[in-house]
Amino acid sequence: MTNKLNKKKIAILVADGFEQQEFTEPKQAFEAEGAQTYVVSPMDERVQGWNHFDKGDYFPVDVPLANANAEDYDALLLPGGVANPDQLRTQEKAVEFVKSFFDAGKPVAAICHAPWTLIEADVVKSRKMTSWPSLETDLKNAGANWINQEVVEDNNLITSRNPDDIPAFNKKAIALFSQ
């Protein structure tokens, strides 16, 4: 442990149906570097992950989305999974929460299907990004430059494709979040 993220406060925005590995592995990596992570969710008490097509574990919600304010955090993690970002992008408060990180110039890391929420927040235009392959057309239609790479960094945004990319995703996110 090098404490690259010493005392950094990282919000992790999730709804039921997030890809569990894309939540637990970055969360553990950030905490190992000294970060304080906070699960923010539209669910009030607990939120359920998924392991691909199977229901996964429940995790406690630290901050209900209704009470969340981006000003309280240094960075944002958006795990993927199909159901999670599909729910978040339909909730005005979630979209506003995400957009406020970009408006403040704070770093954001999104993996897999999470860029759906970024599209809804209108923050992808002219950005280099990657995602789960099925989002390529959505991202291009929203003005992003989609690249099929393990991890893509564009200013204050890190994106990645899938759980296999998590080690590289974590490394890039830790580097960005530590600045």
C-alpha positions, 0 to 999 in steps of 0.5 A: 500500500502506497497511500496514493489516494490518502483521504480521497473521498470516492463516490460509487454510484450504483443501482440494483443490477451493477456488475459486482466485480466492477464494483468490488475490485475497484473499491478494494483497490481504492481503499488499499491506496487509502481512499474512503469509498462511499456507496451512493444509490437510489436504494436507501439501505442496500443495493444488489450486485449481479455476477453476469446474469446471476444475482449477486451479493447485497451491499450497504448504501452509505449515502442515499442518492437523494442526499448525495452532493458531488461537492462532498467527493473527490472522484466518482466510480461508475460500475457497469452491468446492464441494469445498473446504468439503464436505471441510473440514466432514467433518474434525474438526480443520478444524471445531475449527480454525474454531470456535477462531477464533470462541471466541477472538473472532478475525475470520473472512472466508468466501466462496461455499460456505465457510459450510458449514464454519461451519455444521458449526462451529456458529457461524452461529446468529443471525448475519446472513450471505450465501453462494452462493445454494444455501446459503441454506436450509442457513444458515437451517436452522442459524439464520442470517439469510441476506441476498442482499447483496454482503458482510455483516458481523456482528461478527467475521464477513464473508461474501460470495456469489461471485467477483464480490463479491471487491473488496467482500469484500476491502475489508471483510475488510481493515477488519475484520482491521486492528482 
